[in-house]
Amino acid sequence: MRICVMAQTVSIILFEDDRNALEVIAADRSRPLKHIQRAKIVLHSPKARLVVTITEVRS
């Protein structure tokens, strides 16, 4: 996983293995809520998306 942060945009480049692991975490209802939310944030963070937009998608 590589993370590039500039101003109010986030750019995350996920490898296939990382994406699969995050999808498992996001779908696992027995995990702590904060882990599920963090996984969803990363999964909904494609190239150069505004931070405000990501926080809206998260809920």
C-alpha positions, 0 to 999 in steps of 0.5 A: 500500500502506498499513501500520498497526501497533499492538502485536502486530497488523498491518493491511495494505491492498493495492491490486489492483496491489500484490497481483498484483505480490506474487503474481508475486514469491511464485511466482517461484522464481528470485528470492532467497528473502528476497524470496519470503518477504517477499512471502508474509508481506505476502500472508498479512497480512489485516486485524488478524492477529496477528504470531505467526500470520503467522510460522506461515503464512509457512513 
